Amino acid sequence: MSSASDIFNNWAFGCTKIECCHDGFQTIKSTEMTNDQAYFPSPMSGVTDQHFQRYEGDKWISWDANGGLERFNRYSNFSPSDNIVFKNDVKELARNFSYRGLHIDFARNFFREIHGRSFVEEIINLLERLNLNKFHMHLSDDQGWRLEIPDIPELTQYGASRCYGEFKNEYGGKTGFPCLFPGPQDTVDDTHRTNLYFDRDEFINLLKFATEKGIDIIPEFDFPAHASAAIESMEYRHYMNPAYGGDFRLVDPDETFPTDKWARYYNGQINVCLDSTYDFLKKIVKEVKSMYVDAGLFLLDNPPLFHLGGDETPDFAWTQYRLLLKWLLYNTLCI
């Protein structure tokens, strides 16, 4: 990611000891890392111009020998005749970029604490030091749902846990319903952890904390693909409470699909032909909006940014779905 970024391409942020990050950190050219910095996980070591340059004379060269400054000068609206010299300073450069963000995938990798401190607050503190202003929190995917929606408790009771075999309820009782299966990156310990999510009050406090630091949190729930955690949570809801009549159900039990295709084989696509799908999405957007309202951060003339994913939906998932998908994205964002 650092190697492909617009400003710090081929540079990594690091410090020799974790506690040093509070006192200051430095940018390290990945091709010049020393042994005492080798702890920093970077596949970029040994990167050369030949790895990234596309062709001679390409304006959008993907790697610069002189790092981000050369790239910035080339992308900016200034010409060499302006004789403008840019300092190698994060805050100096920041004024030229309205969106300066970091994305973390909490659905696949949920972290609550680091060395006894709040992981998210530590990240926000680092973003402030780097003068970044957007924190994109990826809160759902096939591997988990990470934000409490009080009226739909199954999303976090079931969807924030991963295990093998039969899922057990919050009291340890048998349910007869299969677990949300662990992902390839899960450790053995991960399969015994439950309730890996931010509760409502916790998220509201994070919104306030980030705002105090000049940072906007952008929550993302990934739809219509990458939705196994949501789909299975709603199937669990229906299984445990058939009297609900399938409210918020995201798949049709009578649906058929080709099992030799990766997307539907892993049951990761919501069915956009169901009214309950739109009921679910409207409910999620309204609940998250209420958290911004309670945090005092929702303004009608400048509403917060909300992300609905939209990636990697295969064309074989449904037939004649494209117009429905456009309708879904437009109407859920306008709630």
C-alpha positions, 0 to 999 in steps of 0.5 A: 500500500505504501509503495502505491500511494500518491505521496509516500510511495515506496516509503514506510512509517516505522520506529525501532520500538513500539513505545517510541511511536509516541515520541516521534516516528520516521519515514524509512525508505524500504530499500534502505532498511537496516537490520534493527528496522527489519521487524517492520513487515514490508514486502517492499524491500529491494524494490527497484524502478524496474518493478513499477515503471510501466513504460518510458515517458509515462506521466503516471509512473508508479515509482519515483527514485526521489519518493513522494515529492517528485510524484507530487510535483508531477501531479500538481497543477504547478509548472516548473516555471512557477519556481515553487519549491515544496518542502518535505513536510507532511503538513505542508503537503496536506493542504493540497489534498482534501482527502487524506485517509487510512483504511483498516479492514476490521471485518477480517482482522479485529483489534481492540487493544494494543499493549493495553491501549485502545487500538483504534485510538492509537491509530487515530492519534497516529493519523493526527500526527500525520495530518490525515483526516479520514479513517475508513473503517471496513466493518463487514465482510464475509468474515465478520460483522463489527458494529452493534445494531441493537434491534438486530442483535444476531448481527453481532451475537452470531456474525461477530464470532467464528467457530467450527461446527455448531454455533452456541448462543450467548449462554453456551447452549446449542442452537443446531445452526452451523457456525460462521466458518473461520477464514484462512487468516484465522488462528486457532485462538480466533476460533474461540473468540466471540463478540468481536465488535464495537458496541453502539456507545463505543462507536459513538465515543470513537466518533467524538474522539476522532472529531476532536483530532480533526478526523472523520470516521467513514464506516463501511458495510460491504454490499452486495458482495462480501456479505456472508456474515450479514447473510448468515446472521439473518439466516440464523435470525430466521432459524431461531425466530421463524415468527419474524417471518423472514424480516431482514432476510438477504437470500431466497431459500428457493434460489438456485445458483451455479455451485461451480462459481466462487461467489455464490458457492460461498454464499456471499451475494445478497439477493437484490430482488427481495424487499427484505434486503432493502428493509435491512439496508435502510435499517442499517443506514438509519441506525448508523445515522442515529449514532452520528446524531447522538455524537452531535456530528450529523448536519443536514447541510454536511452529512457524514460520508457512508460507504456501501462497498460495491466491489467484486459482484460477479455477473453470474450472481443474478440475472437482470440485476444491474438496474436494481443495484443502481436503485439500491445504491441510490436509495440507501444513500438518500435515507 
